[in-house]
Every structure is written in structure tokens, then in C-alpha cells.
Amino acid sequence: MNGIEQMPAWAVALTAALVLMGAAVTLVGSLGLLWLRTFYERVHAPTLGTTLGTVFVALASIVYFSVLQSRPVLHEILIIGLGAVTTPVALTILVGAARFRDTAENTADVLEREIERSGG
């Protein structure tokens, strides 16, 4: 048994709504990863979807276990905080690496054309 039989209907409905919203937002972010064309567009959709989806699922967990145990259960706030901090940092690092790669490739192409044009 998981204790859901003892939960009030409002808590079950709120938990279910939060889990469904989290899943929907994460799905939209995943679809954005598939549909968007460039790397720079693609990194935003799953990052936002993952962060907001995690928040909704963690809030559902807070509601479920707080009502079930008749006391505030706030461990998930740590998950929300760490996810909100680490996901944008990872996005920034990935975009910085991609910009560095693109700049290096463009510089190499320009140098190659200059060498060809100068007859070297």
C-alpha cells in the first residue's frame, strides 16, 4: 500500500495536476529539442522544460508526502534549488564551448581563404 487511500481528494487532485503539468512541460521541452534547427535554439527548450518540469514534480512530491505524513516535508526544495542553479550553468558552458568552436572554425576558414588568395 502507498497510503493514497488515506489522502484527501484535494491533495490527490493537486498532486496529480502537478505531476501532469511537470510531464507536459518536460515533453514540450523535448519536442523543442527535436523541432528546432540550430544548436543554439535547441539548448534552450530542454533546459527550460527540464527546470520547470522538475519544479512541478518536486512540488507534487512535497504536497503528497506532507499530507501523507501530516508534517511539512521540504527535502525537495533542495532538488529544486540545485536544479535551478546547475541547469543554467550547464547551458552557459555548452553555449560557450559551441561559440568557441564556431569561432575557431570560422577563423580557420578565413585563414585558409587568405592563403589561397595570396598564392601560398
PAVO-993401 format. One record per residue (C-alpha): residue number from 1; x, y, z. Coordinates in steps of 0.5 Angstrom, whole numbers, always signed. Example, Ala and Ser with C-alpha at 12.3 -4.5 7.8 and 13.67 -1.06 7.14 Angstrom:
<nr:1; c1:+25; c2:-9; c3:+16>;
<nr:2; c1:+27; c2:-2; c3:+14>;
end
This chain:
<nr:1; c1:+0; c2:+0; c3:+0>;
<nr:2; c1:+2; c2:+7; c3:-1>;
<nr:3; c1:-2; c2:+11; c3:+3>;
<nr:4; c1:-6; c2:+14; c3:-2>;
<nr:5; c1:-13; c2:+11; c3:+1>;
<nr:6; c1:-12; c2:+16; c3:+7>;
<nr:7; c1:-11; c2:+22; c3:+3>;
<nr:8; c1:-16; c2:+28; c3:+2>;
<nr:9; c1:-19; c2:+28; c3:-5>;
<nr:10; c1:-16; c2:+35; c3:-6>;
<nr:11; c1:-9; c2:+33; c3:-4>;
<nr:12; c1:-9; c2:+27; c3:-9>;
<nr:13; c1:-12; c2:+32; c3:-15>;
<nr:14; c1:-7; c2:+37; c3:-13>;
<nr:15; c1:-1; c2:+32; c3:-14>;
<nr:16; c1:-4; c2:+29; c3:-20>;
<nr:17; c1:-4; c2:+36; c3:-23>;
<nr:18; c1:+3; c2:+38; c3:-21>;
<nr:19; c1:+6; c2:+31; c3:-24>;
<nr:20; c1:+2; c2:+32; c3:-30>;
<nr:21; c1:+4; c2:+39; c3:-31>;
<nr:22; c1:+11; c2:+37; c3:-30>;
<nr:23; c1:+11; c2:+32; c3:-35>;
<nr:24; c1:+7; c2:+36; c3:-40>;
<nr:25; c1:+13; c2:+42; c3:-39>;
<nr:26; c1:+18; c2:+37; c3:-40>;
<nr:27; c1:+15; c2:+34; c3:-46>;
<nr:28; c1:+15; c2:+41; c3:-49>;
<nr:29; c1:+22; c2:+42; c3:-48>;
<nr:30; c1:+24; c2:+35; c3:-51>;
<nr:31; c1:+20; c2:+37; c3:-57>;
<nr:32; c1:+23; c2:+43; c3:-58>;
<nr:33; c1:+30; c2:+39; c3:-58>;
<nr:34; c1:+27; c2:+36; c3:-64>;
<nr:35; c1:+24; c2:+41; c3:-68>;
<nr:36; c1:+29; c2:+47; c3:-67>;
<nr:37; c1:+34; c2:+47; c3:-72>;
<nr:38; c1:+41; c2:+50; c3:-70>;
<nr:39; c1:+45; c2:+48; c3:-63>;
<nr:40; c1:+44; c2:+55; c3:-60>;
<nr:41; c1:+36; c2:+54; c3:-61>;
<nr:42; c1:+36; c2:+47; c3:-59>;
<nr:43; c1:+39; c2:+48; c3:-52>;
<nr:44; c1:+34; c2:+53; c3:-49>;
<nr:45; c1:+28; c2:+49; c3:-50>;
<nr:46; c1:+30; c2:+42; c3:-46>;
<nr:47; c1:+34; c2:+47; c3:-41>;
<nr:48; c1:+27; c2:+51; c3:-39>;
<nr:49; c1:+23; c2:+45; c3:-40>;
<nr:50; c1:+27; c2:+41; c3:-35>;
<nr:51; c1:+28; c2:+46; c3:-30>;
<nr:52; c1:+20; c2:+48; c3:-30>;
<nr:53; c1:+18; c2:+40; c3:-30>;
<nr:54; c1:+23; c2:+39; c3:-24>;
<nr:55; c1:+20; c2:+44; c3:-20>;
<nr:56; c1:+13; c2:+42; c3:-22>;
<nr:57; c1:+14; c2:+34; c3:-20>;
<nr:58; c1:+18; c2:+36; c3:-14>;
<nr:59; c1:+12; c2:+41; c3:-11>;
<nr:60; c1:+8; c2:+35; c3:-13>;
<nr:61; c1:+12; c2:+31; c3:-8>;
<nr:62; c1:+12; c2:+36; c3:-3>;
<nr:63; c1:+5; c2:+36; c3:-3>;
<nr:64; c1:+4; c2:+28; c3:-3>;
<nr:65; c1:+9; c2:+27; c3:+3>;
<nr:66; c1:+7; c2:+33; c3:+7>;
<nr:67; c1:+0; c2:+31; c3:+7>;
<nr:68; c1:+1; c2:+23; c3:+8>;
<nr:69; c1:+6; c2:+24; c3:+14>;
<nr:70; c1:+2; c2:+30; c3:+17>;
<nr:71; c1:+8; c2:+35; c3:+17>;
<nr:72; c1:+12; c2:+39; c3:+12>;
<nr:73; c1:+17; c2:+35; c3:+8>;
<nr:74; c1:+21; c2:+40; c3:+5>;
<nr:75; c1:+27; c2:+36; c3:+2>;
<nr:76; c1:+25; c2:+37; c3:-5>;
<nr:77; c1:+27; c2:+44; c3:-4>;
<nr:78; c1:+34; c2:+42; c3:-4>;
<nr:79; c1:+33; c2:+39; c3:-11>;
<nr:80; c1:+29; c2:+45; c3:-14>;
<nr:81; c1:+35; c2:+49; c3:-12>;
<nr:82; c1:+40; c2:+45; c3:-14>;
<nr:83; c1:+37; c2:+44; c3:-21>;
<nr:84; c1:+35; c2:+52; c3:-22>;
<nr:85; c1:+43; c2:+53; c3:-21>;
<nr:86; c1:+46; c2:+47; c3:-24>;
<nr:87; c1:+42; c2:+47; c3:-31>;
<nr:88; c1:+43; c2:+54; c3:-33>;
<nr:89; c1:+50; c2:+54; c3:-31>;
<nr:90; c1:+51; c2:+48; c3:-36>;
<nr:91; c1:+47; c2:+51; c3:-41>;
<nr:92; c1:+52; c2:+57; c3:-41>;
<nr:93; c1:+58; c2:+52; c3:-41>;
<nr:94; c1:+55; c2:+49; c3:-47>;
<nr:95; c1:+54; c2:+55; c3:-51>;
<nr:96; c1:+61; c2:+58; c3:-49>;
<nr:97; c1:+64; c2:+52; c3:-52>;
<nr:98; c1:+60; c2:+52; c3:-58>;
<nr:99; c1:+62; c2:+59; c3:-59>;
<nr:100; c1:+69; c2:+58; c3:-58>;
<nr:101; c1:+69; c2:+52; c3:-63>;
<nr:102; c1:+65; c2:+56; c3:-68>;
<nr:103; c1:+70; c2:+62; c3:-68>;
<nr:104; c1:+76; c2:+57; c3:-69>;
<nr:105; c1:+73; c2:+54; c3:-75>;
<nr:106; c1:+71; c2:+61; c3:-78>;
<nr:107; c1:+78; c2:+63; c3:-76>;
<nr:108; c1:+81; c2:+57; c3:-80>;
<nr:109; c1:+77; c2:+58; c3:-86>;
<nr:110; c1:+78; c2:+66; c3:-86>;
<nr:111; c1:+86; c2:+64; c3:-86>;
<nr:112; c1:+85; c2:+58; c3:-91>;
<nr:113; c1:+82; c2:+63; c3:-96>;
<nr:114; c1:+87; c2:+68; c3:-95>;
<nr:115; c1:+93; c2:+63; c3:-96>;
<nr:116; c1:+89; c2:+61; c3:-103>;
<nr:117; c1:+88; c2:+68; c3:-105>;
<nr:118; c1:+96; c2:+70; c3:-103>;
<nr:119; c1:+98; c2:+64; c3:-108>;
<nr:120; c1:+101; c2:+61; c3:-102>;
end
